Amino acid sequence: MTDLPPIGSFGVTATGGFIGWVIRKFTRSRVNHAYIVGPGGIIVEANPSGAAFGHISQYPKARYNLHTVLPHETRERIWDNAVAVVGTPYGWLDILAITLKRFHISIGWVDRRIQRQDRLICSQLVDLTYRRAGVHLFDDGRLPQNVRPVDLDDILPD
């Protein structure tokens, strides 16, 4: 990719391997990974070892929210919020909680688990960093962080 997405953009993609397949299966998604873009192609992503820095070149088939118009200051806040969650452990149980919520199972544990900020899956990281910057990606009444990678993909133009 020669033209990098602007800072604060999010990317979504399907990754290979067993873990990617499991995530797509349990979250009923065609994509299984999302991340926030920073300067020079650096990204912040939640992966099995926790939220960490990576590089956009790892995901050559990713799609981006290039249609989203945001002021530069907001994009910088999104990136700063992403950097602030680096080191946050991965939310393995969040995958289960989000899946249960999709089946309209709304017990206290599920709702509390989804909204926790001390463990995150990739799509929750994207939603959280945008919300902390004052940008709400979804206005459908869902719980904060009740976001699958495919939900982010669904708001991108075809």
N, C-alpha and C positions, 0 to 999 in steps of 0.2 A: 504494500500500500504506500504510494508516494504522497498522497494528500492525507494528512492525519486529521481525524475528527477534532473539533475544538475541545479544549479543556472543559471538563464537566459533562461531556457527552457520556452516554452509556452505550455499551455494546452487548449484544446477545449472540450466542452461537451454540452449536452442538459440538460436544467434544467426544473423543473416542473412549474406548475402554469400558470396563465393567461398571465402574462407579457412575460414569456418564449415562450409561444405559439404565441403571437402577434409578437414578434421579429422574430421567425422562419417563420411565415407566410409572413410578410412584406419584409423580406430579402431573401425569398425563400431558406431557410437553413434547414438542418437536425440537425444542432447544433445551439445554440444561445448564447453561452458564451465562452469567452476566457480570459486568464490571464497569468501573468508572475510569474514564480516560483523563490522563494528566499531561503535563508538558513533555514534548519530545517522544510521545508514544509510550510513556510509562503508564501503567495502569495500577489500580488497587482492585483486588479481587478476593473473594472468600473462597478458599479451597480447603480440602480435608485437613491441612495442617494449620488452618486459621487464615485470617485476613492478612494479605501480604502484597508486596509490590511485584509486578510482572512487567511484561512488555507486549504491546499490541501485536507484534509480529508473531506471537504464539497462535493467533486466531485470524488467519488470513480470510476466512469465509464469514466473519462476523458482520452483523448488520448494526447500524448506529442510528440514533435519534437526531439525525442531521436536520430534520424539519423543525425541531424545537428552537424557537427564538427566545434566547435568554440574554440579559445584559451580562457584560464581561464580569462585573463584580459578583453576580450570582453564580456564574460558572466557577469563579475562583473560590467562592464559599463551598460549593459542592465538592471541589477538589480538596480543599482544606478539611472538610468533614470526612472525606474518604481517607485521607492520610491519618486523621485522628483515630480511626478504628483499626488501623494496622495492628496486628497482634491479637485481635479479638478471636477467640476460639470459634471453630466451626459449629453450626447448630444442627447436628445430626437429627436430633429429635424434632427440630422445626420442620423437617421434611415430612415426618409423620403427622405433625400437628396441622400443617397446611393441607395435607391430603385429607385428613379427617374433616377439616373445615369445608373442603370442597364437597364432601358428602353430607353437609349440613349438620355435622356433629359439633355442637357448640357448648361443650361442657367447660367449666371454669379452667381446668388444666390446659385445654387446647387454646383458649383465648389468651391466657396468661403467657403460655409458651411462645406463641406467635409474636407477642408484643415485647418480649424480652430483648434487651439490647446488649447483653453480655455474651451472647452467642448468636452468630448470624450465618445464614446461607447467602449465596451470592446475590440473589434477587432482593433479599431483605436489606443487604448492604446498600444496594442502589436506592431502594425506596427510602431508607433511613437517611442517607446522605442528602438526597433531594429534599426530604421533609425538613431536615435541620436547616437547609438553606432557604426555606419558605416556599418550596415548589412542591405541589401535590400532583403526583402523576395520575392519580385515580380519584374520581369524584363520585364513586358508586356506593359509598357507605361502608366499604370494607374496613376491617381493622387495619391499623398501621402495621406494615410489614407482612400482611397476608398477601404476599406476592410471589408468584412462581416466575421462572424465567420466561415462560410462554406468555404470561400476562404482559410483560414488558415488550415482547416480540409483537403481541397483538396491537399495541398502540403505535407501532411503526407503519408507515405507509408501504404498500406493496410495491 
